[in-house]
Amino acid sequence: MIDIPTLSLAAGLGNLAFAALVTVYTWSVKTTDQPLLIWRWARVISGSAFLLIWLRPVIPLWLSLTVSHLLLIVGWSLECAAYASLLRRRGWQMPLLILTGLALIAQLTLHGLGLSRRIDLIYFSWINGAFFTAMTVLLLTQRSNGPLLRLMGVTNAIMGAIFIARSVPLFWINDIAHLGYQGPNLTLWVAGYLITIINGYGFLLLAKQSDDRNLRTALADVEQAEAEQRQLLSLASHEFRTPAAMIQASLDSLKYLADDIQPAVATRLDNMRQATQRLIHLANALITQDRLRDLRFGLALQEVGINAVVGQAADHYPARIRWQVLDQELYLDVDPELLTIALHNLIDNALRQSPDRRPPEIRLRLAESDLEITVADYGPGVPDGEKAAIFERFYRRDAGPGSGLGLSIVRTIARLHGGEITVRDQVPHGAVFALRLPVARTYN
């Protein structure tokens, strides 16, 4: 049966449920969004008022009537404040504060004078109608007036009109139990409950849309800042690589004067040469990483001979790299530039890990439907617990040489080609990095 006690209980629990939803949402996303916090208090206060009305048969009349009316005035005022804050209106605080203060003083005065219930209901209907009219104006005059705002503006307008309509029969009906008043009063309660539900979900959607807009704006700012940072880093890496390469070339040329250079000076020159190689490696890694993170990036596939690509990568190093190729040339559709970068990173890593920069061994073999390129070093090896972590960006096992980018770049290049990179133990010591590429594959 639909009656006012049942509807007041449903309205009270519904308002408290919305307050709980806001609490869960703000806690889960860790936000201190002011409109949501104001609206939550509006729901708590309004819900408490409706529960007091539901408890009218078992509690004192002043608590059920006076306190509930005062709480509802505060609740509607806070709801107006929540809308104004959410829609970023200015200059609303003082008028709303004055209206709320006057409404509360007038409500207390009416109850203090002991005027008839009919007069009290007329005033209460008009003041609540004024609050809903204010919310209607806020919603319908918003510059970005979308469908949701218009819907909520209409529902608040209906609610305000029903409040005013309820008061009209009371001008000539003295008995509030009269059917001429009870009909509009029950209509108000039914419409009020439905509109409470609509406005509740509507406000949550508006708040979520506002959060999404703020998030998109913040994300755009972050993306712009990151793009500018990447551009600066890429420019600096390119500009830095050229003079570093010139320094390395000059240091390499001094090798021909080894007989005329004192041992102490030769040691310092060797240290400078190694430091320059590290700087060039870091610049190359940053440039490659920048290219791989470009969202417009696509593989420049070419049909190339794998033996030839590996041979060219190995010949790049002054030290003789031992490598064993396939008995017969295998042609694959790969990006030769990226594959060469991956091989250089694996060889550089092996040289850093091996004692006395002992050259690594490179082997090629066919494993089922994949081509496996292995680079074996003679270093300390990789512990089992770190075999997956070493391919993460910026991961470094210690404070030794390296940028923490090389192996992550290798993994990215391998996966772009539909392959993978793994590491296993070398017997008796060292590590074997295995780059597997599918022999037949359609790449993205």
C-alpha positions as CSV (number, residue, x, y, z in Angstrom):
1,M,0.0,0.0,0.0
2,I,1.3,3.4,-0.9
3,D,1.0,5.8,2.0
4,I,3.0,8.7,3.4
5,P,4.8,6.7,6.2
6,T,5.9,4.1,3.6
7,L,7.0,6.8,1.2
8,S,8.9,8.8,3.9
9,L,10.7,5.6,4.9
10,A,11.6,4.9,1.3
11,A,12.8,8.5,0.8
12,G,14.8,8.4,4.0
13,L,16.6,5.2,3.1
14,G,17.0,6.2,-0.5
15,N,18.8,9.5,0.5
16,L,21.0,7.7,2.9
17,A,21.9,5.1,0.3
18,F,23.0,7.8,-2.1
19,A,25.1,9.3,0.7
20,A,26.7,5.9,1.1
21,L,27.3,5.6,-2.6
22,V,29.1,9.0,-2.6
23,T,31.2,7.9,0.4
24,V,32.3,4.7,-1.4
25,Y,33.0,6.5,-4.6
26,T,35.1,9.3,-3.0
27,W,37.0,6.7,-1.0
28,S,37.7,4.4,-4.0
29,V,38.9,7.2,-6.3
30,K,40.5,9.1,-3.4
31,T,38.9,12.4,-4.3
32,T,37.9,15.4,-2.1
33,D,35.6,16.8,-4.7
34,Q,33.7,19.6,-3.0
35,P,30.3,19.3,-4.9
36,L,30.2,15.6,-4.0
37,L,31.0,16.2,-0.3
38,I,28.3,18.9,-0.1
39,W,25.8,16.7,-1.9
40,R,26.5,13.8,0.5
41,W,25.7,16.0,3.5
42,A,22.5,17.1,1.8
43,R,21.5,13.5,1.3
44,V,22.4,12.6,4.9
45,I,20.4,15.5,6.4
46,S,17.4,15.0,4.0
47,G,17.4,11.3,4.7
48,S,17.4,11.9,8.5
49,A,14.5,14.3,8.1
50,F,12.4,11.8,6.2
51,L,13.1,9.1,8.8
52,L,11.9,11.5,11.5
53,I,8.7,12.0,9.6
54,W,8.3,8.2,9.3
55,L,8.8,7.9,13.1
56,R,6.1,10.5,13.8
57,P,3.7,8.0,15.5
58,V,6.3,7.1,18.1
59,I,8.3,10.3,18.8
60,P,7.3,13.7,20.1
61,L,5.5,15.9,17.6
62,W,8.1,18.8,17.9
63,L,10.9,16.3,16.9
64,S,9.0,14.9,14.0
65,L,7.6,18.1,12.7
66,T,9.8,21.0,13.7
67,V,13.2,19.3,13.4
68,S,12.3,17.5,10.2
69,H,11.2,20.7,8.5
70,L,14.4,22.5,9.6
71,L,16.5,19.6,8.4
72,L,14.8,19.6,5.0
73,I,15.4,23.3,4.6
74,V,19.1,22.8,5.3
75,G,19.1,19.7,3.0
76,W,17.6,21.5,0.0
77,S,19.9,24.5,0.6
78,L,22.9,22.2,0.6
79,E,21.6,20.5,-2.6
80,C,21.5,24.0,-4.2
81,A,25.0,24.6,-3.1
82,A,26.2,21.3,-4.5
83,Y,24.6,22.1,-7.9
84,A,26.1,25.6,-7.9
85,S,29.5,24.3,-7.0
86,L,29.4,21.5,-9.5
87,L,28.4,23.9,-12.3
88,R,31.1,26.3,-11.2
89,R,28.7,29.2,-10.6
90,R,30.0,32.3,-8.9
91,G,28.5,34.6,-6.3
92,W,25.9,32.1,-5.0
93,Q,27.2,31.6,-1.5
94,M,26.0,34.8,0.1
95,P,22.5,34.8,-1.4
96,L,22.0,31.2,-0.6
97,L,23.2,31.7,3.0
98,I,20.9,34.6,3.5
99,L,17.9,32.7,2.0
100,T,18.6,29.7,4.2
101,G,19.0,31.7,7.3
102,L,15.8,33.7,6.8
103,A,13.9,30.4,6.0
104,L,15.1,28.8,9.2
105,I,14.3,31.8,11.3
106,A,10.8,32.0,9.8
107,Q,10.2,28.3,10.3
108,L,11.3,28.5,14.0
109,T,9.1,31.6,14.4
110,L,6.0,29.9,13.0
111,H,6.5,26.9,15.3
112,G,7.3,29.2,18.3
113,L,4.1,31.2,17.8
114,G,2.1,28.0,17.7
115,L,0.2,28.9,14.6
116,S,-2.0,26.3,12.9
117,R,-0.6,23.4,11.0
118,R,-2.3,24.7,7.9
119,I,-0.2,28.0,8.0
120,D,2.9,26.0,8.7
121,L,2.3,23.7,5.7
122,I,1.6,26.7,3.4
123,Y,4.9,28.3,4.4
124,F,6.9,25.1,4.2
125,S,5.5,24.3,0.7
126,W,6.4,27.8,-0.6
127,I,9.9,27.8,0.8
128,N,10.6,24.3,-0.5
129,G,9.2,25.3,-3.9
130,A,11.6,28.3,-3.8
131,F,14.6,26.0,-3.3
132,F,13.5,23.7,-6.1
133,T,12.9,26.7,-8.4
134,A,16.4,27.9,-7.6
135,M,17.8,24.5,-8.6
136,T,15.8,24.6,-11.8
137,V,17.3,28.0,-12.7
138,L,20.8,26.7,-12.0
139,L,20.4,23.7,-14.2
140,L,18.5,25.2,-17.1
141,T,20.6,28.3,-17.4
142,Q,23.9,26.4,-17.5
143,R,25.8,27.4,-20.6
144,S,26.7,23.8,-21.5
145,N,23.1,22.6,-21.1
146,G,23.2,19.0,-22.1
147,P,20.3,16.4,-22.0
148,L,21.1,15.3,-18.5
149,L,21.0,18.9,-17.1
150,R,17.8,19.6,-18.9
151,L,16.1,16.4,-17.6
152,M,17.2,17.3,-14.0
153,G,16.1,20.9,-14.5
154,V,12.6,19.7,-15.6
155,T,12.3,17.3,-12.7
156,N,13.2,20.0,-10.2
157,A,10.7,22.4,-11.9
158,I,8.0,19.7,-11.5
159,M,8.9,19.2,-7.9
160,G,8.7,23.0,-7.2
161,A,5.4,23.3,-9.0
162,I,3.9,20.4,-7.0
163,F,5.0,22.0,-3.7
164,I,3.3,25.2,-4.7
165,A,0.2,23.3,-5.9
166,R,0.0,21.5,-2.6
167,S,-0.3,24.8,-0.8
168,V,-3.2,26.1,-3.0
169,P,-6.1,24.1,-1.4
170,L,-4.9,25.1,2.1
171,F,-6.0,28.6,1.4
172,W,-9.7,27.6,1.7
173,I,-9.4,24.1,3.4
174,N,-8.9,24.3,7.2
175,D,-8.8,20.6,7.8
176,I,-5.5,19.0,6.4
177,A,-7.3,15.6,6.6
178,H,-9.6,16.8,3.9
179,L,-9.5,14.8,0.6
180,G,-8.9,18.1,-1.3
181,Y,-5.6,18.4,0.4
182,Q,-4.6,14.7,0.9
183,G,-4.7,14.1,-2.8
184,P,-2.1,16.7,-3.8
185,N,-0.1,15.8,-0.7
186,L,0.1,12.1,-1.6
187,T,1.0,13.2,-5.2
188,L,3.8,15.3,-3.8
189,W,5.2,12.4,-1.9
190,V,5.0,10.0,-4.8
191,A,6.6,12.5,-7.2
192,G,9.1,13.5,-4.5
193,Y,10.3,9.9,-4.1
194,L,10.6,9.3,-7.8
195,I,12.4,12.7,-8.4
196,T,14.7,11.9,-5.5
197,I,15.8,8.8,-7.3
198,I,16.2,10.5,-10.7
199,N,18.1,13.5,-9.2
200,G,20.3,11.2,-7.1
201,Y,21.5,9.2,-10.1
202,G,21.6,12.3,-12.2
203,F,23.8,14.2,-9.8
204,L,26.2,11.3,-9.5
205,L,26.4,11.1,-13.3
206,L,27.0,14.9,-13.5
207,A,29.8,14.6,-10.9
208,K,31.3,11.6,-12.8
209,Q,31.2,13.6,-16.1
210,S,32.9,16.5,-14.3
211,D,35.6,14.2,-13.0
212,D,36.1,12.7,-16.5
213,R,36.5,16.2,-18.0
214,N,39.0,17.2,-15.3
215,L,40.9,13.9,-15.9
216,R,41.0,14.4,-19.7
217,T,42.3,18.0,-19.2
218,A,44.9,16.8,-16.8
219,L,45.9,13.9,-19.1
220,A,46.2,16.3,-22.0
221,D,48.5,18.5,-20.0
222,V,50.6,15.5,-19.0
223,E,50.8,14.3,-22.5
224,Q,51.8,17.7,-23.8
225,A,54.5,18.0,-21.1
226,E,55.7,14.5,-21.8
227,A,55.8,15.2,-25.6
228,E,57.9,18.4,-24.9
229,Q,60.2,16.4,-22.6
230,R,60.6,13.7,-25.1
231,Q,61.3,16.2,-27.9
232,L,64.0,17.9,-25.7
233,L,65.5,14.6,-24.7
234,S,65.6,13.3,-28.3
235,L,67.2,16.6,-29.5
236,A,69.7,16.5,-26.7
237,S,70.5,12.8,-27.4
238,H,71.1,13.5,-31.2
239,E,73.2,16.6,-30.5
240,F,75.2,14.8,-27.8
241,R,75.9,11.7,-29.8
242,T,77.9,13.4,-32.6
243,P,80.6,15.1,-30.4
244,A,80.8,12.0,-28.3
245,A,81.5,9.9,-31.4
246,M,84.1,12.4,-32.5
247,I,85.8,12.1,-29.1
248,Q,85.7,8.4,-29.3
249,A,87.3,8.4,-32.8
250,S,90.1,10.7,-31.6
251,L,90.7,8.4,-28.6
252,D,90.8,5.4,-30.9
253,S,93.3,7.0,-33.2
254,L,95.6,7.5,-30.2
255,K,96.0,3.7,-30.1
256,Y,98.4,4.0,-33.0
257,L,100.7,6.1,-30.7
258,A,100.7,3.5,-28.0
259,D,104.5,3.2,-28.0
260,D,104.9,6.9,-27.3
261,I,102.3,7.1,-24.5
262,Q,103.2,6.5,-20.9
263,P,101.4,3.6,-19.2
264,A,99.6,5.9,-16.8
265,V,98.4,8.1,-19.6
266,A,97.3,5.1,-21.6
267,T,95.2,3.9,-18.7
268,R,93.5,7.3,-18.4
269,L,92.8,7.3,-22.1
270,D,91.3,3.8,-21.9
271,N,89.0,5.0,-19.1
272,M,88.0,8.0,-21.2
273,R,87.3,5.7,-24.1
274,Q,85.1,3.4,-22.1
275,A,83.2,6.4,-20.6
276,T,82.7,7.8,-24.1
277,Q,81.3,4.4,-25.3
278,R,78.9,4.4,-22.4
279,L,77.7,7.9,-23.2
280,I,77.2,7.0,-26.9
281,H,75.3,3.8,-25.9
282,L,73.0,5.8,-23.6
283,A,72.3,8.4,-26.3
284,N,71.5,5.6,-28.8
285,A,69.3,3.9,-26.2
286,L,67.3,7.1,-25.5
287,I,66.9,7.8,-29.3
288,T,65.6,4.2,-29.8
289,Q,63.3,4.3,-26.8
290,D,61.8,7.6,-28.1
291,R,61.1,6.0,-31.5
292,L,59.5,2.9,-29.9
293,R,57.2,5.0,-27.8
294,D,55.9,6.9,-30.7
295,L,52.2,6.0,-31.1
296,R,52.5,6.4,-34.9
297,F,55.3,3.9,-35.0
298,G,55.1,1.1,-37.5
299,L,57.6,-1.6,-38.6
300,A,59.5,-0.8,-41.8
301,L,59.4,-4.4,-43.0
302,Q,61.9,-5.6,-45.6
303,E,62.9,-9.1,-46.8
304,V,66.5,-9.4,-45.7
305,G,68.9,-12.2,-45.1
306,I,69.3,-12.9,-41.4
307,N,72.9,-14.1,-41.8
308,A,73.8,-10.8,-43.4
309,V,72.1,-8.7,-40.7
310,V,73.8,-10.6,-37.9
311,G,77.2,-10.4,-39.7
312,Q,76.9,-6.7,-40.2
313,A,76.0,-6.2,-36.6
314,A,79.0,-8.2,-35.4
315,D,81.4,-6.5,-37.8
316,H,80.5,-3.2,-36.2
317,Y,82.8,-4.0,-33.2
318,P,86.6,-3.7,-33.2
319,A,86.9,-6.9,-31.2
320,R,86.2,-10.0,-33.3
321,I,82.8,-11.4,-32.4
322,R,82.5,-15.1,-32.8
323,W,79.3,-16.0,-34.6
324,Q,77.9,-19.1,-36.2
325,V,75.2,-18.5,-38.9
326,L,72.7,-20.8,-40.6
327,D,74.1,-23.2,-43.2
328,Q,71.8,-21.6,-45.7
329,E,70.7,-18.0,-45.8
330,L,67.2,-17.4,-44.4
331,Y,65.2,-14.5,-45.7
332,L,62.6,-12.9,-43.3
333,D,60.3,-9.9,-43.4
334,V,61.8,-7.8,-40.5
335,D,62.7,-4.2,-39.7
336,P,66.5,-4.5,-40.3
337,E,67.2,-1.2,-38.5
338,L,65.4,-2.3,-35.3
339,L,66.8,-5.8,-35.5
340,T,70.3,-4.4,-35.7
341,I,69.6,-2.2,-32.7
342,A,68.4,-5.3,-30.7
343,L,71.6,-7.2,-31.7
344,H,73.8,-4.3,-30.7
345,N,72.1,-4.0,-27.4
346,L,72.6,-7.7,-26.7
347,I,76.3,-7.6,-27.7
348,D,76.9,-4.4,-25.7
349,N,75.3,-6.1,-22.7
350,A,77.5,-9.2,-23.2
351,L,80.7,-7.1,-23.5
352,R,79.9,-5.2,-20.3
353,Q,79.2,-8.4,-18.3
354,S,82.2,-10.5,-19.6
355,P,85.5,-10.1,-17.8
356,D,88.1,-8.2,-19.8
357,R,85.4,-7.5,-22.3
358,R,85.7,-11.0,-23.8
359,P,83.8,-11.1,-27.0
360,P,80.4,-13.0,-26.9
361,E,79.4,-15.8,-29.1
362,I,76.4,-15.5,-31.5
363,R,74.6,-18.5,-32.8
364,L,71.7,-18.8,-35.2
365,R,69.4,-21.9,-35.4
366,L,65.9,-22.9,-36.4
367,A,63.8,-24.0,-33.5
368,E,60.5,-25.4,-34.7
369,S,58.7,-22.5,-36.4
370,D,61.0,-19.8,-35.0
371,L,64.5,-18.5,-35.7
372,E,66.6,-18.3,-32.5
373,I,69.5,-15.8,-32.3
374,T,71.5,-16.4,-29.1
375,V,74.2,-14.1,-27.6
376,A,76.2,-15.9,-24.9
377,D,78.5,-14.0,-22.5
378,Y,81.0,-15.2,-19.9
379,G,80.0,-13.0,-17.0
380,P,78.5,-13.9,-13.6
381,G,75.2,-14.9,-15.1
382,V,71.7,-13.9,-14.1
383,P,70.0,-15.3,-10.9
384,D,66.7,-17.1,-11.5
385,G,64.8,-14.5,-9.5
386,E,65.9,-11.7,-11.9
387,K,65.6,-13.5,-15.2
388,A,62.2,-11.7,-15.9
389,A,63.0,-8.4,-14.2
390,I,66.1,-7.6,-16.2
391,F,63.9,-6.9,-19.3
392,E,62.0,-4.1,-17.4
393,R,62.8,-0.5,-18.2
394,F,65.5,1.1,-16.1
395,Y,66.1,-2.2,-14.2
396,R,69.8,-2.5,-13.1
397,R,71.1,-5.3,-11.0
398,D,73.8,-3.0,-9.4
399,A,75.4,0.3,-9.8
400,G,77.6,-0.9,-12.6
401,P,77.6,0.3,-16.2
402,G,74.5,0.4,-18.3
403,S,71.3,2.6,-18.5
404,G,68.7,-0.1,-17.8
405,L,67.1,0.5,-21.2
406,G,69.0,-1.8,-23.5
407,L,67.3,-5.1,-22.7
408,S,63.9,-3.5,-22.4
409,I,64.4,-2.2,-25.9
410,V,65.3,-5.7,-27.1
411,R,62.1,-7.1,-25.7
412,T,60.0,-4.3,-27.3
413,I,61.6,-5.0,-30.7
414,A,61.2,-8.7,-30.3
415,R,57.5,-8.4,-29.5
416,L,56.8,-6.0,-32.3
417,H,58.1,-8.7,-34.6
418,G,55.8,-11.3,-32.9
419,G,58.7,-12.8,-31.0
420,E,60.2,-12.9,-27.5
421,I,63.5,-12.5,-25.7
422,T,64.5,-14.9,-22.8
423,V,67.7,-15.6,-20.8
424,R,69.1,-18.9,-19.6
425,D,72.3,-20.0,-17.9
426,Q,75.5,-20.5,-19.8
427,V,77.6,-23.5,-18.8
428,P,80.0,-23.3,-16.9
429,H,79.2,-19.6,-16.2
430,G,77.6,-16.7,-17.9
431,A,74.2,-16.0,-19.6
432,V,72.6,-16.8,-22.9
433,F,70.1,-14.3,-24.3
434,A,67.8,-15.9,-26.8
435,L,66.0,-13.7,-29.3
436,R,63.2,-15.8,-31.0
437,L,61.5,-14.5,-34.2
438,P,58.7,-16.4,-36.0
439,V,59.8,-17.5,-39.5
440,A,56.3,-16.9,-40.9
441,R,54.3,-14.1,-39.3
442,T,52.0,-11.2,-40.2
443,Y,53.2,-8.2,-38.1
444,N,51.1,-5.3,-36.9
